[in-house]
């Protein structure tokens, strides 16, 4: 009786294992990205967003790579233009049978750009006092009242670390952002520590 239950359960287990394996293949399969569509509070024009994602269209890539690369590219261009709290939600939709090797998809990116921030203030703390004020400002190139550029924050961190490295010091730079949402401004603080 025990072996009968086992043998009758065996086909069910094999079927379940096959379904799991096929779902895994489908999730990681390479697909051809035919089109990218944008919706929501875009912050920028569709043309600007498309310009930063067109490198993905017309190529056969893994689903995960398409989603990650497109989300990253759109998020980066929005942060570069002052939308520091932007959110991007991707969703792939099959155009042809996803089980075939010729699977084609379209990517829908729902964007919530939020507010566009301007720089209110820029301060340096910690070991940054060891650098001349003009060197700190030149390293960061972040100007008061201009649109807050997320890329400039990354450059500021790299440049400050380089200045200290030239002085023979290994440091890390901790950036902080304080938002004033009603005024649509952000204050940056860079803390240089050993």
For each residue, the residues with C-beta under 8 A, 3 or more apart:
1: 4 5
2: 5 6
3: 6 7
4: 1 7 8
5: 1 2 8 9
6: 2 3 9 10
7: 3 4 10
8: 4 5 11 12
9: 5 6 12 13
10: 6 7 13 14
11: 8 14 15
12: 8 9 15 16
13: 9 10 16 17
14: 10 11 17 18
15: 11 12 18 19
16: 12 13 19 20
17: 13 14 20 21
18: 14 15 21 22
19: 15 16 22 23
20: 16 17 23 24
21: 17 18 24 25
22: 18 19 25 26
23: 19 20 26 27
24: 20 21 27 28
25: 21 22 28 29
26: 22 23 29 98 99
27: 23 24 63 64
28: 24 25 62 63 64
29: 25 26 62 63 98 103
30: 60 61 62 103
31: 60 61 62 63 66 92 98 103 104 105
32: 58 59 60 102 103 104 105
33: 36 56 57 58 59 61 66 104 105 106 107
34: 57 58 95 104 105 106
35: 57 106 107
36: 33 50 53 54 56 57 70 106 107 108 109
37: 106 107 108 109
38: 42 46 49 50 108 109 111
39: 42 108 109 110 111
40: 110 111 112 113
41: 111 112 113 114
42: 38 39 45 46 49 111 113
43: 78 81 83 86 111 113 114 116
44: 48 49 77 78 81 113
45: 42 48 49
46: 38 42 49 50
47: 50 51
48: 44 45 51 52 77
49: 38 42 44 45 46 52 53 74 77 109 111
50: 36 38 46 47 53 54
51: 47 48 54
52: 48 49 73 74 76 77
53: 36 49 50 56 57 70 73 74 109
54: 36 50 51 57
55: 59 73
56: 33 36 53 59 61 66 69 70 73 107
57: 33 34 35 36 53 54
58: 32 33 34
59: 32 33 55 56
60: 30 31 32
61: 30 31 33 56 65 66 69
62: 28 29 30 31 65 66
63: 27 28 29 31 66 67 92 105
64: 27 28 67 68
65: 61 62 68 69
66: 31 33 56 61 62 63 69 70 90 92 105 107
67: 63 64 70 71 90 92 107
68: 64 65 71 72
69: 56 61 65 66 72 73
70: 36 53 56 66 67 73 74 88 90 107 109
71: 67 68 74 75 88 90 109
72: 68 69 75 76
73: 52 53 55 56 69 70 76 77
74: 49 52 53 70 71 77 78 86 88 109 111
75: 71 72 78 79 86 88
76: 52 72 73 79 80 150 151
77: 44 48 49 52 73 74 80 81
78: 43 44 74 75 81 83 86 88 111 113
79: 75 76 82 83 84 86 149 150 151
80: 76 77 149 150 151
81: 43 44 77 78 116 147 149
82: 79 116 117 118 147 148 149
83: 43 78 79 86 113 114 115 116 117
84: 79 117 148 150 177 179 186
85: 114 115 179
86: 43 74 75 78 79 83 111 112 113 114
87: 111 112 114
88: 70 71 74 75 78 109 110 111 112
89: 109 110 111 112
90: 66 67 70 71 107 108 109 110
91: 107 108 109 110
92: 31 63 66 67 105 106 107 108
93: 105 106 107 108
94: 97 98 103 104 105
95: 34 104 105 106
96: 100 102 103 104
97: 94 100 103
98: 26 29 31 94 103 105
99: 26 103
100: 96 97 103
101:
102: 32 96
103: 29 30 31 32 94 96 97 98 99 100
104: 31 32 33 34 94 95 96
105: 31 32 33 34 63 66 92 93 94 95 98
106: 33 34 35 36 37 92 93 95
107: 33 35 36 37 56 66 67 70 90 91 92 93
108: 36 37 38 39 90 91 92 93
109: 36 37 38 39 49 53 70 71 74 88 89 90 91
110: 39 40 88 89 90 91
111: 38 39 40 41 42 43 49 74 78 86 87 88 89
112: 40 41 86 87 88 89
113: 40 41 42 43 44 78 83 86 116
114: 41 43 83 85 86 87
115: 83 85 181 184
116: 43 81 82 83 113 147 184
117: 82 83 84 147 148 179 184 185 186
118: 82 145 146 147 148 184 185 186
119: 122 142 143 144 145 146 147 148 185 186 187 188
120: 144 180 183 185 186 187
121: 144 187 188
122: 119 137 140 142 144 187 188 189
123: 187 188 189 190
124: 128 129 131 136 189 190 191 192
125: 128 189 190 191 192
126: 129 191 192 193
127: 130 164 169 171 192 193 194
128: 124 125 131 136 160 190 191 192
129: 124 126
130: 127 164 167
131: 124 128 135 136 139 160 163 164
132: 135 136
133: 136 137
134: 137 138
135: 131 132 138 139 163
136: 124 128 131 132 133 139 140 160
137: 122 133 134 140 141
138: 134 135 141
139: 131 135 136 156 159 160 162 163
140: 122 136 137 152 155 156 159 160 190
141: 137 138 152 155 156
142: 119 122 146 148 149 152 153 156 188
143: 119 146
144: 119 120 121 122
145: 118 119
146: 118 119 142 143 149
147: 81 82 116 117 118 119
148: 82 84 117 118 119 142 152 186 188
149: 79 80 81 82 142 146 152 153
150: 76 79 80 84 153 154
151: 76 79 80 154 155
152: 140 141 142 148 149 155 156
153: 142 149 150 156 157 175 188
154: 150 151 157 158
155: 140 141 151 152 158 159
156: 139 140 141 142 152 153 159 160 173 175 188 190
157: 153 154 160 161 173 175 190
158: 154 155 161 162
159: 139 140 155 156 162 163
160: 128 131 136 139 140 156 157 163 164 171 173 190 192
161: 157 158 164 165 171 172 173
162: 139 158 159 165 166
163: 131 135 139 159 160 166 167
164: 127 130 131 160 161 167 169 170 171 192
165: 161 162 168 169 170 171
166: 162 163
167: 130 163 164
168: 165
169: 127 164 165 194
170: 164 165 194
171: 127 160 161 164 165 192 193 194
172: 161 192 193
173: 156 157 160 161 190 191 192 193
174: 190 191 193
175: 153 156 157 188 189 190 191
176: 188 189 190 191
177: 84 186 187 188 189
178: 186 187 189
179: 84 85 117 185 186
180: 120 183 184 185 186 187
181: 115 184
182:
183: 120 180
184: 115 116 117 118 180 181
185: 117 118 119 120 179 180
186: 84 117 118 119 120 148 177 178 179 180
187: 119 120 121 122 123 177 178 180
188: 119 121 122 123 142 148 153 156 175 176 177
189: 122 123 124 125 175 176 177 178
190: 123 124 125 128 140 156 157 160 173 174 175 176
191: 124 125 126 128 173 174 175 176
192: 124 125 126 127 128 160 164 171 172 173
193: 126 127 171 172 173 174
194: 127 169 170 171
